[in-house]
């Protein structure tokens, strides 16, 4: 049997990519010999459902933008 690690690449750090990463970390992390990489164009996660509150000056942009590493559990 080979000791090669499986490479799993998640393309996109949006909501779907983060959910896949969260579920991977919760269910399989450590149980499989694999490296999981999340690839995203930007280095941040923007929670768009609250973007209108930023436009209305009810909320600061820093409240809805987080680094991908923090948001997706990378």
VOLUMPA-44638 format. One record per residue: residue number from 1; residue in one letter; x, y, z of N, C-alpha, C, O in turn. Coordinates in pm, whole numbers, plus 50000, padded with zeros to 5 digits. Each point is the difference from the previous one (the first is absolute). Example, Ala and Ser with C-alpha at 12.3 -4.5 7.8 and 13.67 -1.06 7.14 Angstrom:
// VOLUMPA-44638
+-----+------+-------+-------+-------+-------+-------+-------+-------+-------+-------+-------+-------+-------+
|  nr | rest |  n.xx |  n.yy |  n.zz | ca.xx | ca.yy | ca.zz |  c.xx |  c.yy |  c.zz |  o.xx |  o.yy |  o.zz |
+-----+------+-------+-------+-------+-------+-------+-------+-------+-------+-------+-------+-------+-------+
|   1 |    a | 51319 | 49431 | 50780 | 49911 | 50119 | 50000 | 50090 | 50120 | 50000 | 50104 | 49998 | 50066 |
|   2 |    s | 49861 | 50107 | 49862 | 50082 | 50119 | 50006 | 49923 | 50109 | 50073 | 50051 | 50111 | 50017 |
+-----+------+-------+-------+-------+-------+-------+-------+-------+-------+-------+-------+-------+-------+
//
This chain:
// VOLUMPA-44638
+-----+------+-------+-------+-------+-------+-------+-------+-------+-------+-------+-------+-------+-------+
|  nr | rest |  n.xx |  n.yy |  n.zz | ca.xx | ca.yy | ca.zz |  c.xx |  c.yy |  c.zz |  o.xx |  o.yy |  o.zz |
+-----+------+-------+-------+-------+-------+-------+-------+-------+-------+-------+-------+-------+-------+
|   1 |    x | 50084 | 49883 | 50000 | 49916 | 50117 | 50000 | 50089 | 50124 | 50000 | 50105 | 50003 | 50065 |
|   2 |    x | 49852 | 50099 | 49862 | 50077 | 50122 | 49984 | 49970 | 50099 | 50113 | 49890 | 50004 | 50054 |
|   3 |    x | 50211 | 50076 | 49980 | 49985 | 50104 | 50101 | 49975 | 50136 | 49937 | 50013 | 50103 | 50067 |
|   4 |    x | 49951 | 49899 | 49804 | 49975 | 50127 | 49932 | 49875 | 50066 | 50057 | 49900 | 49934 | 50029 |
|   5 |    x | 50108 | 50199 | 49986 | 49885 | 50076 | 50048 | 49911 | 50036 | 49882 | 50047 | 50033 | 49892 |
|   6 |    x | 49824 | 49960 | 50132 | 49903 | 50045 | 49902 | 49994 | 50152 | 50005 | 50001 | 50059 | 50108 |
|   7 |    x | 49994 | 50004 | 49776 | 49990 | 50145 | 49991 | 49856 | 50037 | 49967 | 49948 | 49959 | 49897 |
|   8 |    x | 49987 | 50118 | 50189 | 49864 | 50045 | 49978 | 50005 | 50152 | 49989 | 50047 | 50070 | 50089 |
|   9 |    x | 49901 | 49981 | 49797 | 50002 | 50143 | 49975 | 49855 | 50049 | 49992 | 49921 | 49949 | 49921 |
|  10 |    x | 50046 | 50150 | 50160 | 49869 | 50063 | 49999 | 50018 | 50134 | 49929 | 50074 | 50086 | 50046 |
|  11 |    x | 49858 | 49931 | 49841 | 50011 | 50123 | 49923 | 49888 | 50096 | 50040 | 49882 | 49972 | 49980 |
|  12 |    x | 50158 | 50141 | 50074 | 49903 | 50102 | 50040 | 49982 | 50005 | 50150 | 49969 | 49900 | 50064 |
|  13 |    x | 50051 | 50216 | 49992 | 49985 | 50020 | 50144 | 49870 | 50069 | 50036 | 49992 | 50068 | 50102 |
|  14 |    x | 49907 | 49914 | 49814 | 49868 | 50055 | 50032 | 49931 | 49914 | 50104 | 50064 | 49919 | 50067 |
|  15 |    x | 49807 | 50099 | 49946 | 49926 | 49926 | 50102 | 50008 | 49849 | 49978 | 50022 | 49925 | 50095 |
|  16 |    x | 49961 | 50030 | 49781 | 50005 | 49855 | 49972 | 50139 | 49943 | 50028 | 50012 | 49892 | 50059 |
|  17 |    x | 50093 | 50179 | 49900 | 50136 | 49954 | 50026 | 50031 | 49991 | 50148 | 50064 | 49906 | 50046 |
|  18 |    x | 49889 | 50194 | 50029 | 50022 | 49999 | 50145 | 49923 | 49888 | 50068 | 50052 | 49936 | 50092 |
|  19 |    x | 49826 | 50039 | 49863 | 49922 | 49891 | 50059 | 50067 | 49865 | 49975 | 50006 | 49916 | 50089 |
|  20 |    x | 50045 | 50064 | 49791 | 50073 | 49876 | 49969 | 50122 | 49988 | 50091 | 50026 | 49893 | 50054 |
|  21 |    x | 50048 | 50215 | 49963 | 50120 | 49999 | 50086 | 49963 | 49974 | 50146 | 50067 | 49922 | 50068 |
|  22 |    x | 49827 | 50144 | 49981 | 49956 | 49977 | 50139 | 49962 | 49854 | 50021 | 50042 | 49937 | 50097 |
|  23 |    x | 49879 | 50009 | 49811 | 49957 | 49860 | 50012 | 50117 | 49905 | 49989 | 50005 | 49898 | 50069 |
|  24 |    x | 50090 | 50133 | 49844 | 50118 | 49915 | 49986 | 50077 | 49997 | 50132 | 50038 | 49894 | 50048 |
|  25 |    x | 49984 | 50224 | 50008 | 50077 | 50009 | 50124 | 49929 | 49929 | 50114 | 50065 | 49935 | 50083 |
|  26 |    x | 49802 | 50076 | 49924 | 49924 | 49940 | 50108 | 49990 | 49848 | 49988 | 50010 | 49930 | 50101 |
|  27 |    x | 49970 | 50019 | 49778 | 49973 | 49857 | 49984 | 50122 | 49915 | 49964 | 50012 | 49886 | 50045 |
|  28 |    x | 50077 | 50169 | 49874 | 50108 | 49915 | 49946 | 50139 | 50039 | 50044 | 50093 | 49921 | 49982 |
|  29 |    x | 49925 | 50195 | 50075 | 50134 | 50047 | 50035 | 50070 | 49899 | 50093 | 49953 | 49972 | 50110 |
|  30 |    x | 50155 | 49976 | 49844 | 50075 | 49902 | 50078 | 49963 | 49857 | 49969 | 50078 | 49909 | 50026 |
|  31 |    x | 49803 | 50068 | 49919 | 49957 | 49865 | 49968 | 50048 | 49952 | 49864 | 50002 | 49879 | 49974 |
|  32 |    x | 50038 | 50213 | 49940 | 50047 | 49968 | 49867 | 50137 | 50061 | 49981 | 50028 | 50108 | 50052 |
|  33 |    x | 50056 | 49825 | 49875 | 50133 | 50052 | 49972 | 49989 | 50092 | 49879 | 50027 | 49958 | 49887 |
|  34 |    x | 49932 | 50168 | 50136 | 49975 | 50092 | 49890 | 50038 | 50143 | 50039 | 49992 | 50039 | 50116 |
|  35 |    x | 50049 | 50037 | 49782 | 50022 | 50143 | 50016 | 49883 | 50071 | 49933 | 49966 | 49970 | 49886 |
|  36 |    x | 49972 | 50123 | 50185 | 49887 | 50075 | 49947 | 50044 | 50145 | 49982 | 50050 | 50063 | 50094 |
|  37 |    x | 49931 | 49989 | 49784 | 50038 | 50137 | 49968 | 49878 | 50073 | 49949 | 49930 | 49951 | 49910 |
|  38 |    x | 50043 | 50166 | 50146 | 49892 | 50084 | 49954 | 50062 | 50114 | 49918 | 50084 | 50073 | 50051 |
|  39 |    x | 49874 | 49941 | 49824 | 50055 | 50101 | 49910 | 49893 | 50106 | 49974 | 49887 | 49968 | 49963 |
|  40 |    x | 50151 | 50157 | 50058 | 49906 | 50110 | 49980 | 50074 | 50116 | 49936 | 50117 | 50024 | 50030 |
|  41 |    x | 49815 | 50049 | 49882 | 50060 | 50115 | 49933 | 50036 | 50110 | 50100 | 50108 | 50058 | 49992 |
|  42 |    x | 49802 | 49969 | 50100 | 50024 | 50101 | 50102 | 50039 | 49931 | 50132 | 49974 | 49882 | 50019 |
|  43 |    x | 50087 | 50194 | 50068 | 50042 | 49946 | 50129 | 49900 | 50036 | 50110 | 50037 | 50010 | 50117 |
|  44 |    x | 49836 | 50010 | 49845 | 49900 | 50035 | 50099 | 49867 | 49937 | 49965 | 49976 | 49962 | 49885 |
|  45 |    x | 49939 | 50027 | 50215 | 49865 | 49949 | 49984 | 49905 | 50116 | 50029 | 50007 | 50061 | 50107 |
|  46 |    x | 49906 | 49971 | 49797 | 49905 | 50110 | 50016 | 49861 | 49943 | 50021 | 49950 | 49924 | 49917 |
|  47 |    x | 49989 | 50112 | 50194 | 49865 | 49955 | 50031 | 49902 | 50098 | 49936 | 49962 | 50099 | 50061 |
|  48 |    x | 49998 | 49873 | 49815 | 49921 | 50094 | 49920 | 49858 | 50027 | 50050 | 49949 | 50108 | 49972 |
|  49 |    x | 49984 | 49803 | 50102 | 49865 | 50034 | 50045 | 49994 | 50126 | 50087 | 49893 | 50059 | 50015 |
|  50 |    x | 50218 | 49983 | 50042 | 50000 | 50119 | 50085 | 50065 | 50120 | 49931 | 50022 | 50104 | 50064 |
|  51 |    x | 50009 | 49884 | 49807 | 50067 | 50107 | 49927 | 49915 | 50127 | 49993 | 50054 | 50110 | 50003 |
|  52 |    x | 49816 | 49876 | 49989 | 49913 | 50119 | 49995 | 50008 | 50084 | 50127 | 49981 | 50121 | 49996 |
|  53 |    x | 50049 | 49814 | 50117 | 50014 | 50074 | 50125 | 50127 | 50084 | 50001 | 50004 | 50107 | 50062 |
|  54 |    x | 50100 | 49845 | 49869 | 50123 | 50077 | 49987 | 49973 | 50122 | 49911 | 50045 | 50110 | 50029 |
|  55 |    x | 49880 | 49869 | 49862 | 49968 | 50110 | 49909 | 49915 | 50107 | 50069 | 50010 | 50118 | 49966 |
|  56 |    x | 49908 | 49843 | 50129 | 49916 | 50094 | 50073 | 50072 | 50060 | 50122 | 49940 | 50075 | 50077 |
|  57 |    x | 50186 | 49891 | 49940 | 50083 | 50047 | 50113 | 49949 | 49953 | 50136 | 50028 | 50063 | 50102 |
|  58 |    x | 49897 | 49827 | 49900 | 49955 | 49942 | 50127 | 50102 | 49905 | 50058 | 49995 | 49966 | 50119 |
|  59 |    x | 50100 | 49991 | 49798 | 50097 | 49899 | 50039 | 50133 | 50031 | 49935 | 50004 | 50054 | 49889 |
|  60 |    x | 50105 | 49914 | 50177 | 50133 | 50020 | 49943 | 50037 | 49879 | 49915 | 49964 | 49887 | 50032 |
|  61 |    x | 50109 | 50136 | 49860 | 50038 | 49892 | 49908 | 50082 | 49891 | 50070 | 49997 | 49885 | 49958 |
|  62 |    x | 50076 | 50151 | 50146 | 50081 | 49900 | 50070 | 49915 | 49895 | 50072 | 50051 | 49895 | 50039 |
|  63 |    x | 49820 | 50133 | 49978 | 49911 | 49904 | 50064 | 49952 | 49889 | 49907 | 49951 | 49898 | 50046 |
|  64 |    x | 50063 | 50122 | 49823 | 49951 | 49899 | 49906 | 50110 | 49942 | 49912 | 49973 | 49916 | 49914 |
|  65 |    x | 50152 | 50128 | 50105 | 50113 | 49949 | 49923 | 50098 | 49932 | 50096 | 50042 | 50059 | 50099 |
|  66 |    x | 49993 | 49817 | 49870 | 50093 | 49924 | 50082 | 50102 | 49931 | 49912 | 49969 | 49964 | 49887 |
|  67 |    x | 50155 | 50016 | 50163 | 50097 | 49923 | 49922 | 49950 | 49858 | 49976 | 49933 | 49942 | 50086 |
|  68 |    x | 50100 | 50002 | 49798 | 49956 | 49865 | 49965 | 50049 | 49899 | 50103 | 49927 | 49908 | 50035 |
|  69 |    x | 50195 | 50108 | 50013 | 50055 | 49905 | 50097 | 49917 | 49995 | 50126 | 49984 | 49893 | 50059 |
|  70 |    x | 49962 | 50219 | 49985 | 49915 | 50002 | 50119 | 49860 | 49950 | 49970 | 49943 | 49923 | 50078 |
|  71 |    x | 50001 | 50119 | 49810 | 49862 | 49968 | 49966 | 49978 | 49854 | 49963 | 49899 | 49940 | 50036 |
|  72 |    x | 50196 | 50004 | 49892 | 49981 | 49866 | 49946 | 50075 | 49892 | 50078 | 49997 | 49883 | 49962 |
|  73 |    x | 50068 | 50154 | 50145 | 50069 | 49900 | 50080 | 50117 | 49936 | 49931 | 50033 | 49884 | 50025 |
|  74 |    x | 50031 | 50192 | 49887 | 50113 | 49945 | 49925 | 50123 | 49986 | 50086 | 50104 | 49956 | 49952 |
+-----+------+-------+-------+-------+-------+-------+-------+-------+-------+-------+-------+-------+-------+
//
